[in-house]
Amino acid sequence: MRMYDIIMKKRNGGELTPEEISFFVEGYTGGAIPDYQASALMMAIYFQGMTDGETCELTMAMARSGDMLDLSPIRGIKVDKHSTGGVGDKTSLALAPMAAACGIPVAKMSGRGLGHTGGTIDKLESFPGFTTALSREQFITNVNRIGIAIMGQTADLAPADKKLYALRDVTATVDNMSLIASSIMSKKLAAGADAIVLDVKTGSGAFMKKEADARALAEEMVRIGTNAGRKTVAVISDMDQPLGFAVGNALEVKEAIDTLKGHGPADFLELCLALGSQMLMAGGRANDLKSARAMLEQGIADGSALKKLAEFVEAQGGDSSVVYHPERLPQASLQKEVLSPADGYVSRIVCDEVGICSLLLGGGRETKESSIDLSVGLVLCRKVGDAVRAGEPLAVIHANDGRKAAEAERRFLAACTIAAEPPAKAPFIKEILTGGRS
């Protein structure tokens, strides 16, 4: 088998066989196939596309390129949740303990952030002493003992994806639905869960700006998961404005704690309930959405979800008292209100610009080597559709540098539109896809 023939076959619109796809993935991961040939194949795929069968084979080959995590020692049906990312997306911080409190074992691998906000691990490190550097034995023990554990992604998990993504990133071949879907799902399948719930974002703060593109990606990932024998569900949710009010690591942790205490933002709570309901049904803990939602709400009302968060933090070396005293989280030295320039209604917030404001303040990474300031970020005072008068606050900036705060203020004001009339209200949960059908 020759790489030249595989490239030419795909260039001419042919369908690659499982053997040809495995030959490519194994050869490129092992260094036998050079970057220039891999780049040529990625470009051919970009223009010619892939069939469902090819996409599934590529995903499984990338998943098998490294370790396949064996979660069989964990009791029960393991359900993983993945978000395609957004601004203020702290969902795992509240959802994982909510699901675990209802009996769903949550064994999750997460990463650090690169870009305008931190990743789940960065946010969790707002708890003093918290670590995700767990051995696999401790990871499994924690899930069996308290129902939840989160560890950092290892270099041995889907290494083909890591190598291919770096190549696609510099050859303008990232934006292909099959390649995006296989990149995400290869890591999810390698992580060993029995079922996968996907939160696919759409809007100005999402990777998929258009709802039709988000739906196409969701359908592709659900097909891959289903073909791989995993129960897979995708929830398409809005990211045309930040999720909740808080944007920034410790600020988002506090908002997640507030939510578990029963007074979190309505949109964030709704997303946690929507995703959590799917997790409970996939894990066999509930037969329908109504009973699943009731179980999750009861976990908040009786305090068991908050207690589960404290147990999880303590089990991974963190100071669990911070869960009950969030004022001990890292705090910025400076708070600055961003005031509305006019009367009216907030008609638009350019979501990714708000994320860049947090990045400018130090809440995200420009490069993988950048350090993060866990204390900085923004807290919105108004969301899209809210009325505001001139001089009233639109947001509060949390900063440790006056010049950075001034730049974030300028950028945030440019991202907000104040109109005379309120905008039409769009649904927050756009659609739920199971087995490729809504």
C-alpha positions in Angstrom: 0.0 0.0 0.0 1.3 3.4 -1.0 0.4 6.8 0.5 0.6 8.3 -3.0 -2.2 6.0 -4.2 -4.4 7.0 -1.2 -3.9 10.7 -1.8 -4.7 10.3 -5.5 -7.8 8.2 -4.8 -9.3 10.8 -2.4 -8.2 13.7 -4.7 -10.3 12.1 -7.4 -13.3 11.7 -5.2 -12.9 8.0 -4.2 -14.0 6.4 -1.0 -11.1 5.2 1.2 -11.2 1.6 2.6 -10.8 1.0 6.4 -7.4 -0.6 5.6 -6.3 2.6 3.7 -7.4 4.8 6.6 -5.7 2.7 9.2 -2.5 2.6 7.1 -2.5 6.4 7.0 -3.3 7.0 10.7 -0.8 4.4 11.9 1.9 5.6 9.5 1.5 9.2 10.2 1.4 8.7 14.0 4.5 6.5 13.9 6.4 9.0 11.7 6.6 6.8 8.6 4.4 9.2 6.6 5.8 12.7 6.2 3.9 15.9 6.9 3.7 16.9 3.2 1.8 13.7 2.3 -0.5 14.0 5.3 -1.1 17.7 4.3 -2.0 16.6 0.8 -4.5 14.0 2.1 -6.1 16.6 4.5 -6.5 19.0 1.6 -8.1 16.3 -0.6 -10.5 15.4 2.2 -11.3 19.1 2.7 -12.4 19.5 -0.9 -13.9 16.0 -1.6 -15.4 15.3 1.8 -15.8 11.9 3.5 -18.7 9.5 3.6 -20.2 8.5 7.0 -18.3 5.2 6.8 -15.0 6.9 6.2 -15.6 9.4 9.0 -16.3 6.7 11.4 -13.3 4.7 10.4 -11.0 7.7 10.7 -12.4 8.4 14.1 -11.9 4.9 15.4 -8.4 4.7 13.9 -7.4 7.9 15.7 -9.0 6.6 18.9 -6.9 3.4 18.6 -3.7 5.3 17.9 -3.0 5.5 21.6 -4.4 4.2 24.9 -8.1 3.2 25.0 -9.1 3.9 28.6 -10.7 0.9 30.2 -13.4 2.1 32.6 -14.9 -1.4 33.1 -13.8 -1.5 36.8 -16.2 1.5 37.4 -19.6 0.4 38.5 -22.6 1.5 36.5 -23.1 3.1 33.1 -20.4 5.8 32.5 -21.7 8.9 30.8 -19.3 11.6 29.4 -20.3 15.2 28.5 -18.4 17.3 26.0 -18.9 20.9 25.0 -17.7 22.4 21.8 -16.7 25.5 23.9 -17.9 29.0 24.4 -17.7 32.1 26.6 -18.5 31.6 30.3 -19.0 27.8 29.7 -18.5 26.5 33.2 -21.0 23.7 32.7 -18.9 20.7 34.0 -18.4 22.5 37.3 -22.1 22.2 38.2 -23.3 19.5 35.9 -20.8 16.8 37.0 -21.8 16.9 40.7 -25.5 17.2 39.8 -25.3 14.0 37.8 -23.1 12.2 40.3 -25.5 13.1 43.1 -28.2 11.3 41.0 -26.1 8.1 40.7 -24.4 8.7 37.3 -20.6 7.8 37.6 -18.8 10.7 36.0 -15.3 9.7 34.9 -14.1 12.7 32.8 -10.9 13.8 31.1 -10.6 17.5 30.6 -8.1 19.9 29.2 -6.7 23.4 29.8 -7.9 26.4 27.9 -6.1 27.9 24.9 -7.7 31.2 23.8 -10.0 33.6 25.4 -11.0 31.6 28.6 -9.6 28.9 30.7 -10.5 25.2 30.4 -12.2 23.1 33.1 -8.9 22.2 34.7 -7.9 25.9 35.0 -11.1 26.7 36.6 -10.9 23.9 39.1 -7.5 25.0 40.1 -9.2 28.1 41.7 -9.6 25.7 44.6 -6.3 25.8 46.6 -4.5 22.5 46.3 -6.7 21.0 43.6 -5.0 18.6 41.2 -6.0 16.6 38.2 -2.7 14.7 38.2 -4.3 11.4 39.2 -3.1 7.9 38.5 -5.6 5.7 36.6 -6.0 3.6 39.7 -6.9 6.7 41.8 -9.1 8.0 39.0 -11.2 4.8 39.0 -11.2 4.5 42.8 -12.5 8.1 43.2 -15.4 7.5 40.8 -16.4 4.3 42.6 -16.1 5.9 46.0 -17.7 9.3 45.4 -19.1 9.1 41.9 -16.9 11.7 40.2 -13.3 12.3 39.1 -11.7 14.6 36.5 -8.2 14.1 35.3 -6.1 15.8 32.7 -5.8 14.4 29.2 -2.7 12.3 28.7 -0.4 12.5 25.7 -1.3 8.8 25.0 -4.9 9.6 24.4 -5.6 9.7 20.6 -2.1 11.0 19.7 -3.0 10.8 16.0 -5.6 13.5 16.6 -3.1 15.8 18.4 -0.6 15.4 15.5 -3.2 15.8 12.8 -4.9 18.8 14.4 -1.5 20.7 14.6 -1.0 20.0 10.9 -4.5 21.1 9.9 -4.1 24.2 12.0 -1.3 25.5 9.7 -2.6 24.2 6.4 -6.1 25.8 6.4 -7.9 22.4 6.7 -9.5 22.7 10.1 -12.9 23.8 8.8 -14.2 20.4 7.5 -17.2 18.8 9.2 -15.8 15.2 9.1 -12.4 16.2 10.3 -13.9 18.3 13.2 -16.2 15.6 14.2 -13.6 12.8 14.1 -11.2 15.0 16.1 -13.7 15.5 18.9 -15.1 12.0 18.9 -11.8 10.2 18.7 -10.9 11.5 22.2 -14.3 10.8 23.6 -14.3 7.2 22.3 -10.7 6.7 23.6 -11.8 8.0 27.0 -13.9 4.9 27.5 -17.4 6.2 28.4 -20.5 4.0 27.7 -22.6 7.0 26.6 -21.8 10.5 25.4 -23.8 13.7 25.7 -22.6 16.5 23.5 -23.3 20.2 24.1 -22.9 21.8 20.6 -22.8 25.6 20.7 -23.9 28.0 18.0 -23.7 31.7 17.8 -21.1 34.5 17.9 -19.2 32.9 20.8 -19.1 29.4 19.3 -16.9 27.7 16.8 -20.0 27.1 14.7 -21.4 30.5 14.2 -24.4 29.4 12.1 -27.1 27.1 13.5 -27.2 25.0 10.4 -23.5 24.3 10.7 -23.9 23.4 14.4 -26.7 21.0 13.5 -24.6 19.4 10.8 -21.7 18.9 13.3 -24.1 17.5 15.9 -25.5 15.0 13.4 -22.1 13.9 12.3 -20.9 13.3 15.9 -24.1 11.5 16.9 -23.7 9.2 13.9 -20.0 8.5 14.8 -20.9 7.6 18.4 -23.9 5.5 17.4 -21.8 3.6 14.8 -19.2 3.0 17.4 -21.7 1.4 19.7 -22.1 4.3 22.2 -25.4 5.9 23.0 -24.9 9.4 21.9 -27.0 12.5 22.2 -26.4 16.1 21.1 -28.0 19.2 22.6 -27.6 22.3 20.4 -27.5 25.4 22.7 -27.1 29.2 22.2 -23.8 31.0 22.4 -24.8 34.3 21.0 -24.0 35.8 24.4 -22.0 34.5 27.4 -23.4 31.6 29.3 -24.6 32.9 32.7 -23.2 36.2 33.9 -19.6 35.3 34.8 -16.6 35.1 32.4 -13.3 34.2 34.0 -12.0 31.3 36.0 -12.7 31.9 39.7 -15.7 34.0 38.8 -17.2 31.1 36.9 -16.5 28.7 39.8 -18.4 31.0 42.1 -21.3 31.1 39.7 -21.3 27.3 39.4 -21.4 27.1 43.3 -24.2 29.6 43.3 -26.1 27.4 40.9 -25.7 24.4 43.1 -27.0 26.5 46.0 -30.2 27.2 44.0 -29.6 30.8 42.9 -27.7 30.6 39.6 -28.4 32.3 36.3 -31.5 31.0 34.5 -29.8 30.1 31.2 -26.9 28.3 32.9 -29.3 26.3 35.1 -31.5 25.4 32.1 -28.4 24.1 30.2 -27.3 22.0 33.2 -30.8 20.5 33.5 -31.1 19.8 29.8 -27.7 18.1 29.6 -28.1 16.4 32.9 -31.5 15.0 32.0 -30.0 13.4 28.9 -27.1 12.0 31.1 -29.6 10.4 33.5 -31.6 8.8 30.8 -28.5 7.5 29.0 -27.2 6.1 32.3 -30.5 4.4 33.1 -31.3 6.5 36.1 -34.5 8.0 34.6 -37.0 6.9 32.0 -38.1 10.3 30.8 -37.1 13.9 30.7 -39.7 15.0 33.4 -38.5 12.5 36.0 -34.8 13.2 35.1 -35.2 16.9 35.6 -37.0 16.4 38.9 -34.1 14.3 40.2 -31.6 17.0 39.2 -33.7 19.7 40.8 -34.0 17.7 44.0 -30.2 17.3 44.2 -30.0 21.1 44.2 -32.8 21.6 46.7 -31.6 19.0 49.2 -27.9 20.1 49.0 -26.6 16.8 47.8 -25.2 18.2 44.5 -23.3 20.9 46.4 -22.0 18.2 48.9 -20.9 16.1 45.9 -18.8 19.0 44.6 -17.2 19.4 48.0 -16.4 15.7 48.2 -14.9 15.8 44.6 -12.7 18.8 45.4 -11.4 17.2 48.6 -10.8 13.9 46.9 -8.5 15.6 44.4 -6.5 17.5 47.0 -8.5 20.8 47.0 -9.8 22.9 49.9 -13.4 21.8 50.1 -14.3 24.5 52.6 -14.1 27.0 49.6 -17.3 25.3 48.2 -19.2 26.6 51.3 -17.2 29.9 51.5 -16.6 31.0 47.8 -15.4 34.4 49.1 -12.1 32.5 49.6 -11.7 32.0 45.9 -9.0 34.2 44.1 -10.2 37.8 43.9 -8.9 40.6 41.7 -7.7 43.8 43.3 -9.8 46.1 41.1 -13.4 46.2 40.2 -14.6 48.6 37.5 -18.2 49.1 36.3 -18.9 49.4 32.6 -21.7 52.0 32.3 -24.3 52.1 29.6 -24.0 55.0 27.2 -27.7 55.3 26.5 -31.2 54.3 27.5 -32.8 51.3 25.8 -32.5 47.5 25.6 -29.4 45.4 25.2 -30.1 44.0 21.7 -26.8 42.3 21.0 -23.6 41.3 22.8 -20.8 40.0 20.5 -20.0 37.0 22.5 -16.4 36.2 21.4 -15.4 39.8 22.0 -16.4 39.4 25.7 -14.1 36.4 25.7 -11.3 38.5 24.3 -11.9 41.0 27.1 -11.2 38.2 29.6 -8.1 37.2 27.7 -6.8 40.8 27.7 -7.3 40.9 31.5 -5.2 37.7 31.8 -8.0 35.1 32.1 -7.0 33.1 29.1 -3.9 31.9 27.2 -2.3 33.6 24.2 0.0 30.5 23.8 0.3 27.2 25.6 3.1 28.6 27.7 1.0 31.6 29.0 0.1 31.7 32.6 -3.5 32.5 33.7 -4.7 34.9 36.3 -7.5 33.0 37.9 -9.0 36.0 39.6 -9.8 38.3 36.6 -12.7 38.5 34.2 -16.1 40.1 33.9 -19.5 39.7 35.4 -22.4 40.9 33.3 -25.1 43.0 34.8 -27.4 42.9 31.8 -28.1 40.2 29.2 -29.7 40.5 25.7 -33.2 41.7 26.1 -32.7 43.5 29.4 -33.6 47.2 29.8 -30.9 49.6 30.8 -30.7 53.4 31.5 -27.7 55.5 30.6 -25.2 55.4 33.5 -26.3 52.0 34.8 -23.8 49.2 34.7 -23.7 46.7 31.8 -20.9 44.7 33.5 -18.3 44.7 36.2 -14.7 44.2 35.2 -12.4 42.3 37.7 -8.8 43.2 37.0 -5.4 43.5 38.6 -4.1 46.1 36.1 -5.7 49.5 35.5 -4.6 49.7 31.8 -5.9 46.2 31.0 -9.2 47.1 32.7 -9.5 50.3 30.6 -8.9 48.3 27.4 -11.4 45.6 28.4 -14.0 48.4 29.1 -13.5 49.9 25.7 -13.7 46.5 24.0 -16.8 45.5 26.0 -18.7 48.7 25.1 -17.9 48.2 21.4 -19.3 44.6 21.7 -22.7 45.8 23.1 -25.6 47.3 21.1 -28.2 49.3 22.9 -31.5 49.7 20.9 -34.8 51.5 21.4 -36.8 48.2 21.2 -36.1 44.8 22.8 -34.9 42.1 20.4 -36.9 39.1 19.5 -36.4 36.3 22.0 -34.6 33.3 20.5 -34.8 29.8 22.1 -31.8 28.9 24.3 -32.0 25.2 23.6 -32.2 24.9 19.9 -32.6 21.2 19.3 -31.8 17.8 20.8 -30.6 15.1 18.4 -30.5 11.3 19.2 -29.4 8.7 16.8 -29.1 11.4 14.0 -32.7 12.4 14.3 -34.4 15.1 16.4 
